[in-house]
């Protein structure tokens, strides 16, 4: 039997993945009534508990005032909390207070978990070389914009 699925370019396959993941994020964003930047910040904070505002500012590429306003919004919505850094009282640490396994984030978590399971079941040499290729392409692409 001939496979009827057309061959995709790497770029097309990546856009397909990003569109599917974004659709899962849109559901969560709509439920929480937060912006795309707020959602990206929240996901970064979830993955980096105790994040310093400077780390978040660098990740998002926004100003210090912008990151302060963003964190204030997330604190006001009880999505994150600010803690004083025990090593430097002048610094805040930001930690998410949401459960990624609970609604509305569960759809995004489920998408990521299912993707990880599928990647775990794939040929690991292919997964490793694909990850290295994506890292290289991303670094090259980002590097050309500076």
Secondary structure, 3 states (H helix, E strand, C coil): CCCCCCCCCHHHHHHHHHHHHHHHHHHHHHHHCCCHHHHHHHHHHHHCCCEEHHHHHHHHCCCHHHHHHHHHHHHHCCCEEEEEECCEEEEEEEEECCCCCCCCCHHHHHHHHHHHHHHHHCCHHHHHHHHHHHHHHHHHHHHHCC
